[in-house]
Amino acid sequence: MIYNKEQIDLYLKKMEYNDEIKIDYETLCKLQIAHLTHIPYENIDVLNKKPLSLEAQDLFDKMIVKQRGGYCFELNGLYSNLLKSLGFDVTNLAGRFIYQDGNTRMRLHRILKIDIDDKSYISDVGVLSELSRKSLELEAGKVQNDGKCDYKFEYNPKQEGEYILYQRKPKKDWKQIYSFSLEPQLDIDYVLPSFYCESHPNSPFINSMKVARYTEDEHIRFFDGELIFYKDGQVIKIEKVREDKIDDVLKEYFNIVLDNFVKVLV
């Protein structure tokens, strides 16, 4: 779905984006950080067992009109629709998070590839933890910095045709984040993995609230009843949040406004 001018204007207003729109890398990076700082990551509907819709209009209504957030299938789906509506060449991809236990996970992540001129970039606004604040050129071995951390892509030695995204936080070693292939995905391809995340007993999304948003210098997260502030890869402050104050925290720090039909579940 392509958003109309009225929807695009409302979307850009939500992100406080006032610069000229050009189909170039600089604009892409500006849009990405605007998205990360204004539209939060959250799984509140999943906790409330409210079925998620990945339809373009429903994503727009939830996150732009109703001032909510979402998780990767929603956030990157919404963002993909915006970029396409603005004229960017967008391909949706599927990613697999990599964990230190060595176990192989399902592909449960939505990623965007944007082609500008003769270069490809990876843009991702749908990760709970700190990830790149700018779009990254898809070139194996090239180290790129977003002002906070180093990033690079390498070919996956275990799977032909796949890349692995690496992150290096200050004073830390390189860490694998996720792998992905360049096989294009349709919107309908995310319905089943999203349903798994919503309902499977092994899903990491069904047991506790996970909320996150970027600021210019920090990454703020609400998890297990704690409000956690990160800066330059380090925890700088942790605040315990009483249950009766969660609504206020969601509004103040994450721009989330809950209606009367949504419970706050820690």
Sequence and secondary structure as in RCSB ss.txt:
>XXXX:A:sequence
MIYNKEQIDLYLKKMEYNDEIKIDYETLCKLQIAHLTHIPYENIDVLNKKPLSLEAQDLFDKMIVKQRGGYCFEL
NGLYSNLLKSLGFDVTNLAGRFIYQDGNTRMRLHRILKIDIDDKSYISDVGVLSELSRKSLELEAGKVQNDGKCD
YKFEYNPKQEGEYILYQRKPKKDWKQIYSFSLEPQLDIDYVLPSFYCESHPNSPFINSMKVARYTEDEHIRFFDG
ELIFYKDGQVIKIEKVREDKIDDVLKEYFNIVLDNFVKVLV
>XXXX:A:secstr
    HHHHHHHHHHTT  S   SSHHHHHHHHHHHHHHS EE HHHHTT      HHHHHIIIIIS   B HHHH
HHHHHHHHHHHT EEEEEEEEE  TT       EEEEEEEETTEEEEE    SS   SS EE  BT  EE SS E
EEEEE TTSTTEEEEEEE TTS  EEEEEEE     GGGGHHHHHHHHH TT TTSSS EEEEE SS EEEEETT
EEEEEETTEEEEEEE  GGGHHHHHHHHH     TT     
